[in-house]
Amino acid sequence: MKKHKNVIFYSSIIGSAIILIYILIKLGRSLLEANRLEPLVSNDTPWSDFIHNLTDDLSNPLAILLLQIIVILFAVRIFGWICQKIGQPTVVGEIIAGVVLGPSLLGLYLPEVSEFIFPKSSLSNISFLSQI
């Protein structure tokens, strides 16, 4: 009997969710027709839409911070692995990664990339995170 109660309970929950979704879709279509709004459709290719959305999203300070963290961790892992393969401690590789990502190498030879990944406006956020 317990199994039947569970089946009935879950079936009713799923059925209620389906009915609610159907009602919301109908209401949304009626609002669209009532306001004579056109759905958001772009004439661009999906790739250009992706690039446009990506560049818009990267203007957010949190997105820049996450990008910085990813780049730093990736560089630290690569240089740590290289140093480990040549018989050095991984901390030496981590120090080398810091020098490579800093203004000494990346900022000097690829200033556009350095400014994109580490803009001056976001250095306070990464500095605060490094203190933690």
N, CA, C and O atoms as a GROMACS GRO file, in nm:
protein
  528
    1MET      N    1   0.082  -0.120   0.000
    1MET     CA    2   0.000   0.000   0.000
    1MET      C    3   0.087   0.126   0.000
    1MET      O    4   0.052   0.227  -0.061
    2LYS      N    5   0.200   0.119   0.070
    2LYS     CA    6   0.290   0.233   0.079
    2LYS      C    7   0.344   0.270  -0.059
    2LYS      O    8   0.358   0.388  -0.092
    3LYS      N    9   0.375   0.166  -0.140
    3LYS     CA   10   0.427   0.193  -0.273
    3LYS      C   11   0.324   0.265  -0.359
    3LYS      O   12   0.358   0.354  -0.437
    4HIS      N   13   0.199   0.227  -0.346
    4HIS     CA   14   0.093   0.290  -0.425
    4HIS      C   15   0.074   0.436  -0.384
    4HIS      O   16   0.046   0.521  -0.468
    5LYS      N   17   0.089   0.465  -0.256
    5LYS     CA   18   0.077   0.603  -0.211
    5LYS      C   19   0.188   0.688  -0.270
    5LYS      O   20   0.164   0.802  -0.311
    6ASN      N   21   0.309   0.634  -0.273
    6ASN     CA   22   0.421   0.709  -0.332
    6ASN      C   23   0.399   0.734  -0.482
    6ASN      O   24   0.425   0.843  -0.531
    7VAL      N   25   0.352   0.632  -0.552
    7VAL     CA   26   0.327   0.646  -0.695
    7VAL      C   27   0.220   0.751  -0.720
    7VAL      O   28   0.234   0.835  -0.808
    8ILE      N   29   0.114   0.747  -0.641
    8ILE     CA   30   0.006   0.845  -0.656
    8ILE      C   31   0.056   0.985  -0.622
    8ILE      O   32   0.024   1.081  -0.692
    9PHE      N   33   0.133   0.997  -0.516
    9PHE     CA   34   0.186   1.128  -0.475
    9PHE      C   35   0.277   1.187  -0.583
    9PHE      O   36   0.258   1.301  -0.623
   10TYR      N   37   0.375   1.110  -0.630
   10TYR     CA   38   0.468   1.161  -0.730
   10TYR      C   39   0.398   1.188  -0.863
   10TYR      O   40   0.432   1.284  -0.933
   11SER      N   41   0.303   1.103  -0.899
   11SER     CA   42   0.228   1.126  -1.023
   11SER      C   43   0.148   1.255  -1.015
   11SER      O   44   0.140   1.329  -1.113
   12SER      N   45   0.088   1.281  -0.901
   12SER     CA   46   0.010   1.404  -0.886
   12SER      C   47   0.101   1.527  -0.887
   12SER      O   48   0.064   1.630  -0.943
   13ILE      N   49   0.218   1.518  -0.826
   13ILE     CA   50   0.312   1.631  -0.827
   13ILE      C   51   0.359   1.659  -0.969
   13ILE      O   52   0.361   1.775  -1.012
   14ILE      N   53   0.396   1.555  -1.043
   14ILE     CA   54   0.441   1.573  -1.181
   14ILE      C   55   0.327   1.624  -1.268
   14ILE      O   56   0.347   1.713  -1.351
   15GLY      N   57   0.208   1.569  -1.250
   15GLY     CA   58   0.092   1.616  -1.327
   15GLY      C   59   0.060   1.761  -1.298
   15GLY      O   60   0.029   1.838  -1.389
   16SER      N   61   0.068   1.801  -1.171
   16SER     CA   62   0.044   1.941  -1.135
   16SER      C   63   0.147   2.034  -1.197
   16SER      O   64   0.114   2.143  -1.242
   17ALA      N   65   0.273   1.991  -1.198
   17ALA     CA   66   0.378   2.073  -1.259
   17ALA      C   67   0.355   2.087  -1.409
   17ALA      O   68   0.374   2.195  -1.464
   18ILE      N   69   0.314   1.981  -1.475
   18ILE     CA   70   0.287   1.986  -1.619
   18ILE      C   71   0.171   2.081  -1.647
   18ILE      O   72   0.178   2.161  -1.741
   19ILE      N   73   0.066   2.072  -1.569
   19ILE     CA   74  -0.050   2.160  -1.588
   19ILE      C   75  -0.010   2.306  -1.564
   19ILE      O   76  -0.053   2.394  -1.638
   20LEU      N   77   0.071   2.333  -1.461
   20LEU     CA   78   0.116   2.468  -1.432
   20LEU      C   79   0.202   2.524  -1.546
   20LEU      O   80   0.187   2.640  -1.584
   21ILE      N   81   0.291   2.443  -1.598
   21ILE     CA   82   0.374   2.487  -1.710
   21ILE      C   83   0.287   2.516  -1.832
   21ILE      O   84   0.311   2.615  -1.902
   22TYR      N   85   0.189   2.434  -1.860
   22TYR     CA   86   0.099   2.455  -1.973
   22TYR      C   87   0.023   2.586  -1.957
   22TYR      O   88   0.009   2.662  -2.053
   23ILE      N   89  -0.027   2.613  -1.837
   23ILE     CA   90  -0.100   2.737  -1.812
   23ILE      C   91  -0.009   2.858  -1.830
   23ILE      O   92  -0.049   2.958  -1.889
   24LEU      N   93   0.113   2.850  -1.779
   24LEU     CA   94   0.206   2.962  -1.793
   24LEU      C   95   0.243   2.987  -1.939
   24LEU      O   96   0.256   3.102  -1.980
   25ILE      N   97   0.259   2.882  -2.017
   25ILE     CA   98   0.289   2.900  -2.159
   25ILE      C   99   0.171   2.966  -2.229
   25ILE      O  100   0.191   3.055  -2.312
   26LYS      N  101   0.048   2.924  -2.198
   26LYS     CA  102  -0.070   2.985  -2.259
   26LYS      C  103  -0.080   3.132  -2.220
   26LYS      O  104  -0.110   3.216  -2.305
   27LEU      N  105  -0.057   3.165  -2.093
   27LEU     CA  106  -0.062   3.304  -2.050
   27LEU      C  107   0.046   3.387  -2.119
   27LEU      O  108   0.022   3.502  -2.157
   28GLY      N  109   0.164   3.331  -2.134
   28GLY     CA  110   0.271   3.402  -2.201
   28GLY      C  111   0.239   3.431  -2.347
   28GLY      O  112   0.268   3.539  -2.397
   29ARG      N  113   0.179   3.335  -2.415
   29ARG     CA  114   0.141   3.357  -2.555
   29ARG      C  115   0.032   3.462  -2.567
   29ARG      O  116   0.034   3.544  -2.659
   30SER      N  117  -0.061   3.462  -2.473
   30SER     CA  118  -0.167   3.563  -2.480
   30SER      C  119  -0.111   3.702  -2.450
   30SER      O  120  -0.156   3.800  -2.510
   31LEU      N  121  -0.014   3.712  -2.362
   31LEU     CA  122   0.050   3.842  -2.338
   31LEU      C  123   0.127   3.888  -2.460
   31LEU      O  124   0.128   4.007  -2.493
   32LEU      N  125   0.192   3.797  -2.528
   32LEU     CA  126   0.268   3.830  -2.647
   32LEU      C  127   0.176   3.880  -2.757
   32LEU      O  128   0.207   3.978  -2.825
   33GLU      N  129   0.060   3.814  -2.774
   33GLU     CA  130  -0.035   3.857  -2.876
   33GLU      C  131  -0.104   3.986  -2.837
   33GLU      O  132  -0.131   4.070  -2.923
   34ALA      N  133  -0.133   4.004  -2.709
   34ALA     CA  134  -0.204   4.125  -2.664
   34ALA      C  135  -0.117   4.249  -2.681
   34ALA      O  136  -0.168   4.355  -2.718
   35ASN      N  137   0.010   4.239  -2.654
   35ASN     CA  138   0.100   4.354  -2.663
   35ASN      C  139   0.162   4.368  -2.801
   35ASN      O  140   0.234   4.464  -2.828
   36ARG      N  141   0.135   4.273  -2.887
   36ARG     CA  142   0.193   4.270  -3.021
   36ARG      C  143   0.345   4.284  -3.017
   36ARG      O  144   0.405   4.358  -3.095
   37LEU      N  145   0.404   4.212  -2.925
   37LEU     CA  146   0.548   4.211  -2.913
   37LEU      C  147   0.606   4.106  -3.005
   37LEU      O  148   0.549   3.998  -3.024
   38GLU      N  149   0.717   4.138  -3.061
   38GLU     CA  150   0.787   4.042  -3.144
   38GLU      C  151   0.883   3.963  -3.056
   38GLU      O  152   0.949   4.021  -2.969
   39PRO      N  153   0.893   3.834  -3.075
   39PRO     CA  154   0.991   3.759  -2.998
   39PRO      C  155   1.132   3.804  -3.033
   39PRO      O  156   1.158   3.851  -3.143
   40LEU      N  157   1.222   3.788  -2.937
   40LEU     CA  158   1.359   3.830  -2.958
   40LEU      C  159   1.430   3.732  -3.050
   40LEU      O  160   1.466   3.621  -3.011
   41VAL      N  161   1.448   3.774  -3.172
   41VAL     CA  162   1.516   3.692  -3.271
   41VAL      C  163   1.626   3.778  -3.331
   41VAL      O  164   1.603   3.892  -3.370
   42SER      N  165   1.743   3.722  -3.339
   42SER     CA  166   1.857   3.794  -3.393
   42SER      C  167   1.882   3.751  -3.536
   42SER      O  168   1.860   3.635  -3.572
   43ASN      N  169   1.927   3.844  -3.617
   43ASN     CA  170   1.961   3.811  -3.755
   43ASN      C  171   2.105   3.765  -3.769
   43ASN      O  172   2.148   3.722  -3.876
   44ASP      N  173   2.181   3.773  -3.659
   44ASP     CA  174   2.320   3.733  -3.662
   44ASP      C  175   2.332   3.581  -3.654
   44ASP      O  176   2.236   3.511  -3.625
   45THR      N  177   2.452   3.534  -3.680
   45THR     CA  178   2.478   3.391  -3.667
   45THR      C  179   2.489   3.355  -3.520
   45THR      O  180   2.516   3.443  -3.438
   46PRO      N  181   2.470   3.230  -3.484
   46PRO     CA  182   2.484   3.191  -3.343
   46PRO      C  183   2.622   3.220  -3.287
   46PRO      O  184   2.636   3.255  -3.169
   47TRP      N  185   2.725   3.207  -3.370
   47TRP     CA  186   2.861   3.234  -3.321
   47TRP      C  187   2.878   3.382  -3.287
   47TRP      O  188   2.938   3.416  -3.185
   48SER      N  189   2.828   3.471  -3.372
   48SER     CA  190   2.841   3.614  -3.343
   48SER      C  191   2.757   3.652  -3.221
   48SER      O  192   2.798   3.739  -3.144
   49ASP      N  193   2.641   3.588  -3.204
   49ASP     CA  194   2.562   3.612  -3.082
   49ASP      C  195   2.640   3.568  -2.959
   49ASP      O  196   2.639   3.636  -2.856
   50PHE      N  197   2.706   3.453  -2.969
   50PHE     CA  198   2.784   3.402  -2.856
   50PHE      C  199   2.897   3.498  -2.821
   50PHE      O  200   2.918   3.528  -2.704
   51ILE      N  201   2.970   3.545  -2.921
   51ILE     CA  202   3.081   3.637  -2.897
   51ILE      C  203   3.031   3.768  -2.838
   51ILE      O  204   3.092   3.823  -2.746
   52HIS      N  205   2.919   3.819  -2.891
   52HIS     CA  206   2.862   3.944  -2.839
   52HIS      C  207   2.821   3.928  -2.693
   52HIS      O  208   2.851   4.014  -2.611
   53ASN      N  209   2.754   3.818  -2.660
   53ASN     CA  210   2.712   3.794  -2.521
   53ASN      C  211   2.832   3.772  -2.430
   53ASN      O  212   2.832   3.816  -2.315
   54LEU      N  213   2.934   3.706  -2.481
   54LEU     CA  214   3.054   3.682  -2.401
   54LEU      C  215   3.124   3.812  -2.367
   54LEU      O  216   3.165   3.833  -2.253
   55THR      N  217   3.138   3.901  -2.464
   55THR     CA  218   3.204   4.029  -2.437
   55THR      C  219   3.119   4.115  -2.343
   55THR      O  220   3.174   4.189  -2.262
   56ASP      N  221   2.987   4.107  -2.354
   56ASP     CA  222   2.902   4.180  -2.260
   56ASP      C  223   2.915   4.126  -2.119
   56ASP      O  224   2.918   4.201  -2.022
   57ASP      N  225   2.923   3.993  -2.108
   57ASP     CA  226   2.934   3.931  -1.976
   57ASP      C  227   3.069   3.958  -1.912
   57ASP      O  228   3.078   3.966  -1.789
   58LEU      N  229   3.173   3.972  -1.991
   58LEU     CA  230   3.306   3.994  -1.935
   58LEU      C  231   3.326   4.136  -1.883
   58LEU      O  232   3.430   4.166  -1.826
   59SER      N  233   3.227   4.222  -1.901
   59SER     CA  234   3.237   4.356  -1.842
   59SER      C  235   3.195   4.355  -1.696
   59SER      O  236   3.213   4.454  -1.626
   60ASN      N  237   3.139   4.246  -1.649
   60ASN     CA  238   3.097   4.231  -1.510
   60ASN      C  239   3.219   4.204  -1.423
   60ASN      O  240   3.301   4.119  -1.458
   61PRO      N  241   3.235   4.274  -1.309
   61PRO     CA  242   3.353   4.254  -1.224
   61PRO      C  243   3.368   4.110  -1.173
   61PRO      O  244   3.480   4.060  -1.159
   62LEU      N  245   3.257   4.043  -1.146
   62LEU     CA  246   3.266   3.905  -1.099
   62LEU      C  247   3.318   3.813  -1.209
   62LEU      O  248   3.395   3.721  -1.182
   63ALA      N  249   3.275   3.836  -1.332
   63ALA     CA  250   3.324   3.756  -1.444
   63ALA      C  251   3.473   3.778  -1.465
   63ALA      O  252   3.547   3.683  -1.493
   64ILE      N  253   3.518   3.901  -1.451
   64ILE     CA  254   3.661   3.930  -1.465
   64ILE      C  255   3.739   3.860  -1.355
   64ILE      O  256   3.846   3.804  -1.380
   65LEU      N  257   3.687   3.863  -1.233
   65LEU     CA  258   3.754   3.797  -1.121
   65LEU      C  259   3.763   3.646  -1.146
   65LEU      O  260   3.867   3.585  -1.121
   66LEU      N  261   3.655   3.586  -1.193
   66LEU     CA  262   3.657   3.442  -1.222
   66LEU      C  263   3.755   3.409  -1.334
   66LEU      O  264   3.824   3.307  -1.329
   67LEU      N  265   3.761   3.494  -1.436
   67LEU     CA  266   3.857   3.474  -1.544
   67LEU      C  267   4.000   3.483  -1.490
   67LEU      O  268   4.085   3.403  -1.529
   68GLN      N  269   4.026   3.579  -1.403
   68GLN     CA  270   4.159   3.593  -1.344
   68GLN      C  271   4.196   3.470  -1.263
   68GLN      O  272   4.309   3.421  -1.272
   69ILE      N  273   4.102   3.421  -1.184
   69ILE     CA  274   4.129   3.302  -1.102
   69ILE      C  275   4.159   3.182  -1.192
   69ILE      O  276   4.252   3.106  -1.164
   70ILE      N  277   4.082   3.165  -1.299
   70ILE     CA  278   4.103   3.052  -1.390
   70ILE      C  279   4.240   3.062  -1.455
   70ILE      O  280   4.313   2.963  -1.463
   71VAL      N  281   4.276   3.181  -1.503
   71VAL     CA  282   4.405   3.198  -1.570
   71VAL      C  283   4.520   3.174  -1.473
   71VAL      O  284   4.618   3.108  -1.507
   72ILE      N  285   4.507   3.226  -1.352
   72ILE     CA  286   4.613   3.209  -1.252
   72ILE      C  287   4.630   3.061  -1.216
   72ILE      O  288   4.742   3.010  -1.213
   73LEU      N  289   4.520   2.994  -1.188
   73LEU     CA  290   4.529   2.852  -1.151
   73LEU      C  291   4.583   2.767  -1.265
   73LEU      O  292   4.661   2.674  -1.243
   74PHE      N  293   4.541   2.798  -1.387
   74PHE     CA  294   4.591   2.724  -1.503
   74PHE      C  295   4.742   2.743  -1.520
   74PHE      O  296   4.815   2.646  -1.541
   75ALA      N  297   4.788   2.867  -1.510
   75ALA     CA  298   4.931   2.895  -1.525
   75ALA      C  299   5.012   2.831  -1.412
   75ALA      O  300   5.119   2.776  -1.436
   76VAL      N  301   4.961   2.838  -1.291
   76VAL     CA  302   5.031   2.779  -1.176
   76VAL      C  303   5.044   2.628  -1.193
   76VAL      O  304   5.149   2.571  -1.164
   77ARG      N  305   4.938   2.564  -1.238
   77ARG     CA  306   4.943   2.419  -1.257
   77ARG      C  307   5.042   2.380  -1.367
   77ARG      O  308   5.117   2.284  -1.352
   78ILE      N  309   5.042   2.454  -1.476
   78ILE     CA  310   5.132   2.422  -1.587
   78ILE      C  311   5.278   2.441  -1.546
   78ILE      O  312   5.361   2.352  -1.565
   79PHE      N  313   5.310   2.558  -1.489
   79PHE     CA  314   5.448   2.584  -1.453
   79PHE      C  315   5.493   2.496  -1.335
   79PHE      O  316   5.610   2.458  -1.328
   80GLY      N  317   5.402   2.465  -1.245
   80GLY     CA  318   5.435   2.372  -1.137
   80GLY      C  319   5.464   2.233  -1.190
   80GLY      O  320   5.556   2.167  -1.142
   81TRP      N  321   5.386   2.189  -1.287
   81TRP     CA  322   5.409   2.058  -1.347
   81TRP      C  323   5.543   2.054  -1.421
   81TRP      O  324   5.617   1.957  -1.411
   82ILE      N  325   5.573   2.163  -1.496
   82ILE     CA  326   5.701   2.168  -1.569
   82ILE      C  327   5.818   2.162  -1.471
   82ILE      O  328   5.914   2.088  -1.494
   83CYS      N  329   5.810   2.239  -1.364
   83CYS     CA  330   5.919   2.238  -1.266
   83CYS      C  331   5.931   2.104  -1.196
   83CYS      O  332   6.041   2.060  -1.165
   84GLN      N  333   5.820   2.039  -1.173
   84GLN     CA  334   5.824   1.907  -1.111
   84GLN      C  335   5.889   1.806  -1.204
   84GLN      O  336   5.962   1.718  -1.158
   85LYS      N  337   5.865   1.818  -1.334
   85LYS     CA  338   5.926   1.727  -1.431
   85LYS      C  339   6.077   1.746  -1.442
   85LYS      O  340   6.149   1.651  -1.472
   86ILE      N  341   6.126   1.868  -1.418
   86ILE     CA  342   6.271   1.890  -1.427
   86ILE      C  343   6.338   1.878  -1.291
   86ILE      O  344   6.456   1.910  -1.277
   87GLY      N  345   6.263   1.833  -1.190
   87GLY     CA  346   6.322   1.804  -1.060
   87GLY      C  347   6.322   1.920  -0.962
   87GLY      O  348   6.391   1.915  -0.860
   88GLN      N  349   6.244   2.022  -0.989
   88GLN     CA  350   6.235   2.136  -0.898
   88GLN      C  351   6.104   2.128  -0.820
   88GLN      O  352   6.010   2.062  -0.863
   89PRO      N  353   6.098   2.194  -0.705
   89PRO     CA  354   5.972   2.196  -0.632
   89PRO      C  355   5.863   2.272  -0.709
   89PRO      O  356   5.894   2.363  -0.786
   90THR      N  357   5.739   2.234  -0.688
   90THR     CA  358   5.630   2.300  -0.761
   90THR      C  359   5.616   2.446  -0.722
   90THR      O  360   5.567   2.526  -0.802
   91VAL      N  361   5.658   2.483  -0.602
   91VAL     CA  362   5.648   2.623  -0.561
   91VAL      C  363   5.735   2.712  -0.650
   91VAL      O  364   5.703   2.830  -0.669
   92VAL      N  365   5.844   2.658  -0.703
   92VAL     CA  366   5.926   2.736  -0.796
   92VAL      C  367   5.846   2.766  -0.923
   92VAL      O  368   5.852   2.876  -0.976
   93GLY      N  369   5.773   2.668  -0.971
   93GLY     CA  370   5.687   2.688  -1.087
   93GLY      C  371   5.578   2.789  -1.060
   93GLY      O  372   5.542   2.868  -1.148
   94GLU      N  373   5.524   2.789  -0.938
   94GLU     CA  374   5.422   2.886  -0.903
   94GLU      C  375   5.478   3.028  -0.902
   94GLU      O  376   5.411   3.122  -0.944
   95ILE      N  377   5.600   3.042  -0.855
   95ILE     CA  378   5.664   3.174  -0.856
   95ILE      C  379   5.690   3.218  -0.999
   95ILE      O  380   5.669   3.334  -1.033
   96ILE      N  381   5.736   3.127  -1.082
   96ILE     CA  382   5.761   3.159  -1.223
   96ILE      C  383   5.630   3.199  -1.292
   96ILE      O  384   5.629   3.292  -1.373
   97ALA      N  385   5.520   3.130  -1.260
   97ALA     CA  386   5.390   3.165  -1.318
   97ALA      C  387   5.350   3.306  -1.279
   97ALA      O  388   5.293   3.380  -1.360
   98GLY      N  389   5.378   3.345  -1.155
   98GLY     CA  390   5.349   3.481  -1.112
   98GLY      C  391   5.429   3.585  -1.189
   98GLY      O  392   5.378   3.691  -1.224
   99VAL      N  393   5.554   3.553  -1.214
   99VAL     CA  394   5.639   3.646  -1.292
   99VAL      C  395   5.590   3.654  -1.436
   99VAL      O  396   5.585   3.762  -1.494
  100VAL      N  397   5.553   3.538  -1.494
  100VAL     CA  398   5.507   3.536  -1.633
  100VAL      C  399   5.376   3.613  -1.647
  100VAL      O  400   5.359   3.687  -1.744
  101LEU      N  401   5.283   3.599  -1.553
  101LEU     CA  402   5.154   3.667  -1.563
  101LEU      C  403   5.160   3.814  -1.523
  101LEU      O  404   5.067   3.889  -1.552
  102GLY      N  405   5.265   3.854  -1.458
  102GLY     CA  406   5.276   3.992  -1.412
  102GLY      C  407   5.319   4.088  -1.520
  102GLY      O  408   5.326   4.052  -1.638
  103PRO      N  409   5.348   4.211  -1.480
  103PRO     CA  410   5.388   4.312  -1.579
  103PRO      C  411   5.527   4.289  -1.636
  103PRO      O  412   5.564   4.352  -1.735
  104SER      N  413   5.605   4.200  -1.575
  104SER     CA  414   5.740   4.175  -1.624
  104SER      C  415   5.741   4.109  -1.762
  104SER      O  416   5.820   4.149  -1.848
  105LEU      N  417   5.657   4.010  -1.784
  105LEU     CA  418   5.657   3.941  -1.913
  105LEU      C  419   5.527   3.964  -1.991
  105LEU      O  420   5.530   4.016  -2.102
  106LEU      N  421   5.415   3.925  -1.934
  106LEU     CA  422   5.288   3.939  -2.006
  106LEU      C  423   5.256   4.086  -2.032
  106LEU      O  424   5.214   4.122  -2.141
  107GLY      N  425   5.276   4.170  -1.931
  107GLY     CA  426   5.248   4.312  -1.948
  107GLY      C  427   5.344   4.380  -2.043
  107GLY      O  428   5.308   4.479  -2.107
  108LEU      N  429   5.465   4.330  -2.052
  108LEU     CA  430   5.566   4.391  -2.138
  108LEU      C  431   5.550   4.349  -2.284
  108LEU      O  432   5.556   4.433  -2.374
  109TYR      N  433   5.529   4.219  -2.308
  109TYR     CA  434   5.525   4.169  -2.444
  109TYR      C  435   5.384   4.161  -2.503
  109TYR      O  436   5.368   4.174  -2.624
  110LEU      N  437   5.284   4.140  -2.420
  110LEU     CA  438   5.144   4.134  -2.466
  110LEU      C  439   5.058   4.226  -2.379
  110LEU      O  440   4.978   4.176  -2.300
  111PRO      N  441   5.073   4.357  -2.391
  111PRO     CA  442   4.999   4.447  -2.302
  111PRO      C  443   4.848   4.442  -2.322
  111PRO      O  444   4.773   4.466  -2.227
  112GLU      N  445   4.800   4.412  -2.443
  112GLU     CA  446   4.656   4.405  -2.466
  112GLU      C  447   4.596   4.287  -2.391
  112GLU      O  448   4.489   4.299  -2.330
  113VAL      N  449   4.665   4.173  -2.395
  113VAL     CA  450   4.617   4.054  -2.323
  113VAL      C  451   4.621   4.079  -2.173
  113VAL      O  452   4.528   4.043  -2.101
  114SER      N  453   4.728   4.141  -2.128
  114SER     CA  454   4.741   4.171  -1.985
  114SER      C  455   4.631   4.266  -1.938
  114SER      O  456   4.575   4.248  -1.830
  115GLU      N  457   4.601   4.366  -2.019
  115GLU     CA  458   4.497   4.462  -1.983
  115GLU      C  459   4.359   4.398  -1.988
  115GLU      O  460   4.270   4.435  -1.911
  116PHE      N  461   4.340   4.301  -2.078
  116PHE     CA  462   4.212   4.231  -2.086
  116PHE      C  463   4.190   4.141  -1.965
  116PHE      O  464   4.082   4.139  -1.907
  117ILE      N  465   4.294   4.066  -1.928
  117ILE     CA  466   4.279   3.972  -1.816
  117ILE      C  467   4.289   4.043  -1.682
  117ILE      O  468   4.214   4.013  -1.590
  118PHE      N  469   4.382   4.136  -1.670
  118PHE     CA  470   4.405   4.205  -1.544
  118PHE      C  471   4.389   4.356  -1.560
  118PHE      O  472   4.488   4.429  -1.552
  119PRO      N  473   4.265   4.405  -1.584
  119PRO     CA  474   4.248   4.550  -1.596
  119PRO      C  475   4.276   4.619  -1.462
  119PRO      O  476   4.259   4.560  -1.355
  120LYS      N  477   4.317   4.743  -1.470
  120LYS     CA  478   4.352   4.817  -1.348
  120LYS      C  479   4.234   4.830  -1.252
  120LYS      O  480   4.253   4.834  -1.130
  121SER      N  481   4.112   4.836  -1.307
  121SER     CA  482   3.994   4.851  -1.222
  121SER      C  483   3.965   4.726  -1.138
  121SER      O  484   3.895   4.736  -1.037
  122SER      N  485   4.017   4.610  -1.178
  122SER     CA  486   3.986   4.487  -1.105
  122SER      C  487   4.100   4.440  -1.015
  122SER      O  488   4.088   4.339  -0.948
  123LEU      N  489   4.211   4.513  -1.014
  123LEU     CA  490   4.325   4.468  -0.934
  123LEU      C  491   4.296   4.473  -0.784
  123LEU      O  492   4.354   4.397  -0.707
  124SER      N  493   4.206   4.562  -0.742
  124SER     CA  494   4.171   4.566  -0.600
  124SER      C  495   4.098   4.438  -0.558
  124SER      O  496   4.118   4.389  -0.447
  125ASN      N  497   4.014   4.384  -0.647
  125ASN     CA  498   3.942   4.261  -0.615
  125ASN      C  499   4.036   4.143  -0.601
  125ASN      O  500   4.023   4.065  -0.507
  126ILE      N  501   4.130   4.128  -0.693
  126ILE     CA  502   4.223   4.016  -0.687
  126ILE      C  503   4.319   4.034  -0.570
  126ILE      O  504   4.363   3.936  -0.510
  127SER      N  505   4.353   4.159  -0.538
  127SER     CA  506   4.439   4.185  -0.422
  127SER      C  507   4.368   4.148  -0.292
  127SER      O  508   4.428   4.089  -0.202
  128PHE      N  509   4.240   4.182  -0.283
  128PHE     CA  510   4.162   4.146  -0.165
  128PHE      C  511   4.153   3.994  -0.152
  128PHE      O  512   4.167   3.940  -0.042
  129LEU      N  513   4.130   3.926  -0.263
  129LEU     CA  514   4.121   3.781  -0.261
  129LEU      C  515   4.254   3.718  -0.222
  129LEU      O  516   4.257   3.617  -0.153
  130SER      N  517   4.364   3.776  -0.266
  130SER     CA  518   4.495   3.720  -0.230
  130SER      C  519   4.524   3.738  -0.082
  130SER      O  520   4.595   3.656  -0.024
  131GLN      N  521   4.471   3.842  -0.020
  131GLN     CA  522   4.491   3.861   0.122
  131GLN      C  523   4.414   3.759   0.205
  131GLN      O  524   4.456   3.721   0.314
  132ILE      N  525   4.300   3.716   0.152
  132ILE     CA  526   4.221   3.616   0.223
  132ILE      C  527   4.294   3.484   0.219
  132ILE      O  528   4.244   3.384   0.272
   0.00000   0.00000   0.00000
